[in-house]
């Protein structure tokens, strides 16, 4: 359905440190670098997530979050650990989430600009 998502960030270098670490744990990397935008994905110049520099001080609205697919529980754990080390705020430690499903394993962070992000694996044999 989506070609890509864009998030506004106030400090591109700070946001890049966070997303390099958190998304790197999930196998994603920078695929586009610009003066006012950075893209993440799997293939050069084909961003799935775009960070755009903005001077808007409005924080993201409640209720919005992005859940990134992980390939293993270990990847979820590293997403959380590395994301916190790179300036993210813990918003839910890695672990099973039985309220979300029998096989749902996730971790939750708040990025340096206030965006709520999650890494999740949800498949049989997990949890």
C-alpha positions in Angstrom: 0.0 0.0 0.0 2.7 2.5 1.0 5.6 3.6 -1.2 7.2 5.4 1.7 6.6 7.3 5.0 8.0 10.7 5.8 8.7 12.0 9.3 9.7 15.6 10.1 12.8 15.9 12.3 14.3 19.0 13.9 17.9 17.9 13.9 18.8 15.6 10.9 22.1 14.5 12.4 20.6 13.5 15.7 17.7 11.7 14.0 20.1 9.9 11.7 22.2 8.6 14.7 19.0 7.1 16.2 17.7 5.6 12.9 21.1 4.3 11.8 21.2 2.3 15.0 17.6 1.3 15.5 16.9 0.4 11.8 20.4 -1.1 11.3 19.4 -3.7 13.9 16.5 -4.7 11.6 18.6 -4.9 8.4 17.7 -1.5 7.0 20.3 1.1 6.0 20.6 4.6 4.6 19.7 4.5 1.0 19.5 8.3 0.3 21.5 11.2 1.8 20.6 14.8 1.2 21.1 18.1 2.9 17.6 18.2 4.2 16.5 14.5 3.9 17.8 11.0 4.7 16.1 7.9 3.4 16.2 4.3 4.8 15.4 1.1 3.1 17.1 -1.9 1.5 18.0 -0.6 -2.0 19.9 2.6 -2.9 17.7 5.5 -3.8 14.5 3.6 -2.9 13.6 4.8 0.6 10.9 3.3 2.6 11.3 5.8 5.5 12.3 9.4 4.7 13.4 11.8 7.4 12.8 15.5 6.4 14.4 18.4 8.2 11.7 20.8 9.5 11.7 23.9 11.7 8.2 23.0 12.9 8.3 22.6 16.7 5.0 20.6 16.9 5.5 17.1 18.3 3.9 14.1 16.6 0.2 13.6 17.6 -0.8 10.9 20.1 -2.0 7.7 18.6 0.5 7.6 15.7 3.3 5.1 15.6 5.3 3.1 13.1 5.9 -0.6 13.6 8.9 -2.0 11.7 9.1 -5.7 10.8 11.8 -7.7 12.5 13.1 -11.1 11.4 13.9 -12.4 14.9 13.5 -11.7 18.6 17.2 -10.9 18.7 16.7 -8.2 16.1 13.9 -6.7 18.3 16.2 -6.8 21.3 19.1 -5.1 19.4 16.6 -2.5 17.9 15.7 -1.5 21.5 19.2 -1.6 23.0 20.9 0.3 20.1 18.0 2.7 19.8 18.2 3.7 23.4 22.0 4.0 23.2 21.6 6.4 20.2 19.2 8.8 22.0 15.9 7.0 21.9 13.6 6.8 24.9 12.4 3.4 26.2 8.6 3.1 25.7 8.4 -0.7 26.3 11.2 -3.2 26.8 11.5 -6.2 24.4 9.2 -9.0 25.2 6.0 -11.0 24.4 2.8 -9.0 24.0 0.1 -11.6 24.6 -2.6 -8.9 24.4 -1.6 -8.3 20.8 -1.5 -12.0 19.8 0.0 -15.3 20.8 3.2 -14.8 18.8 3.7 -11.1 19.1 7.2 -10.1 20.4 8.0 -6.3 20.3 9.9 -3.4 21.7 8.8 0.2 21.7 10.9 3.4 21.6 10.3 7.2 21.3 12.8 8.8 18.8 14.5 12.0 19.6 11.7 14.0 17.9 8.9 12.3 19.8 7.9 9.8 17.1 6.7 6.4 18.6 8.4 3.5 16.8 8.2 -0.3 17.4 10.0 -3.3 16.2 7.9 -6.5 16.0 8.0 -10.1 15.0 4.7 -11.9 14.9 4.8 -15.5 13.7 4.3 -19.0 15.0 7.1 -20.3 17.1 7.6 -16.9 18.7 6.5 -16.1 22.3 
